[in-house]
């Protein structure tokens, strides 16, 4: 087995981080949203933050510009996205499945939406998430939502989120949605 010198190993590490600057060591798993270094982007808005798709057709590009190839096409407005980087009028976003790419900022909305337990959608089991009338576990259940359903989020208090799904209003445990950070509160 060949041994690398310290200089050669350092060069390899630097080259790897230059190629993949968005994947720091110890990065969280796919689809998991964590507010890591809550700062502000060039727009003055916090990074990271949640937004939703505004347009019916949104191209997710591999780089910040129209000259970059389209990696993915979203065809449904309201899909929650996490903005993780800003460059000019472009936003680097991540969806609930962990797919990342660049979207033009005018195609995004500040309206908060969330995906219900996307980590349970691929399990193949019939598991439902309860939406309650009040922000309590023992409150009356007003709907049972399948994992992967997108809901409009009105407010969160750090433990519960007031949400609407297909005309039904209620409360979801904040830990059961992707679209609000753990402990995040907003109105």
Secondary structure, DSSP 8 states (H G I E B T S, - for coil): -----HHHHHHHHHHHHHH-TT--TT---TT-----S-EE-TTSSEESEEEEE-SSSEEEESSSSTTS-EEEEE--TT-EEEEEEEETTEEEEE-TT--EEEEEGGGEES--EEEE-HHHHTT-S--EEEEESSSSTTS-EEEEEETT-EEEEEEEESSEEEEEETTEEEEEEGGGEESS-TT-EE-
